[in-house]
Amino acid sequence: MRALIQRVSSASVTVDGNVTGEIGPGLLVLVCAMQGDTEKQSQWLAQKVTKLRIFRDEEGRMNRSVLDVGGAALVVSQFTLAAETRGNRPGFSTAAAPDDGKRLYEHFSAQVAAQGVAVANGVFGADMKVALVNDGPVTIWLDTEA
């Protein structure tokens, strides 16, 4: 699985003019299941995201996790993280099939929540509008295969 995480002051996702999820301080997590991924990768990724120390401590150093600061997570499915860009038109053949992708996306969200983080979501497969205020900015790429 792949994820792009951004430390945010706030973030929201809108589908057809309706806000489906929004958070205050925390993480925007764009997530993509890849072919061959299982709940094992989803579990590992959820633990990594919730324990990653990218929030400032009292001295201003990145030394606290989203759990430590009591932040939330807005989890949004984004199959384009599977993009293959050898040519000028990206290909997405390495992304998981939609049924598997949805199952693993939902599993990932549930695992983040099980770690103790409040979770809001986008809508799998929908045309979403994502708004965020990136804090830092801090943006980190995670891949369970790396």
N, C-alpha and C positions, 0 to 999 in steps of 0.2 A: 504494500500500500504506500501511497505517497500523500504527503500533506505539506501545505504551505501555511505556516502559522504567522500571524501578525499580532503583536502586542498593540492593543487598542484602548483608547479612552472610551469609545462607544462604537457600536456597529449594529446594522440592521439589514434585513433582507425583505424585499417586497415582491409579491407575485400578483399579477393582474390588479395592481393598485392597492393591494392589501398587505399590511406588514404581517409576515408569518413568524418572524423572530427578531428580537432585539436584545442587546445587552448594554450594560455600562462598561466599566473597566474590566478588562480580561483579554481573551484571545479570540480572534477570528480564525477559524480553522477551515481551510479549503482542503477537501479530502477526495482521493480517487483510489478505488480498488483496481488492481491490475490482474490480468489473467493469472490464475494459479494461486491467488491469495486466498487465505482461509481466516477463520476466527483467530487463529494464533497470531497472525500479523496484525489483525485489528486490535487485539488485546495488548500486544507489545506497543503499538503506536499510541494507544490511549494512555498507557502508563508513561510513555516517554513525554507526550504532550503535557500531561498534568504535573509531571515532576521537573520539567525543564526550567532551570533557574534563569529567567530572563526579565524578572521584575526587580526594580531597585530596592536595595536595603536602606537602612538609615544613613549610610555613608554614600549613597548614590551609585553603588556598584550593583551590577546584575547578579543577584545572589538569592533571589526568592522566586518560588514557583507560583503558578496561578492558585494552587491550594493554599500556599502560605499567605497570600494577599487577599484571599476570599473573593477572587475574581470569578467571572462566568466565562462560558465558551459559546460562541455562535458557530455551529457546525454546518457547513454548506458543501453539498456534493459538487464536484467539478471534474468531470471526466477529461477535460482538456489538459489536466496535469500529466496525462499519458502521451502527450503529443510527441511524435517523432518528426523532427524538423530537418531531415537531410536535404530536402528540396525546399521549394518556396510555399508549398501547400502542405500543412501539417496532416499527419495521419494518426489515427487513434486505435489502430488494430491491437495494441497491447493492453488496452483497457479491458476490464472484466465485462462480461456480458451484462446487459441491464439488470436481469434478475439477481445475479450474483452481486453486482455493484450495489444495488439497493439493499440487499440483505446485509452486506458488510458495512455499508454506510450506517444503517440503523444499529448494527451491533457496535460499531465504533462509538456512536453517540451514547448508547446505553452504557458502554464501558467507561466513558468519560464521566458520566453522571454517577456511576457506581464508585468512582474514585472520590466523590464528594464535591464535584463541581456542578454548579447550576448550568444547564444546557438549554439553548434555544436552537432551532433548526430552520434551514431552508426547506424547499420541497424538491425531493429527488426528481430529476428529469425535467423540471419546469424551467421556463425562461425567467430568470431571477435578476433583480436589480439589487446589488449589494452596495451599501454605503458604509464607510468607516472613517474614523479619525485615528490614523496610525500614530501610536505613541512612541516616539524616539527619532526616527522610525526604527522599529525592530521587526525584521522579516526573516524567517528561518525556514529552510527547505529540509524535509525529512523524508527518507525513503527506507522502508524496511529491508530492502535488498542491499543497501549501502553499508 
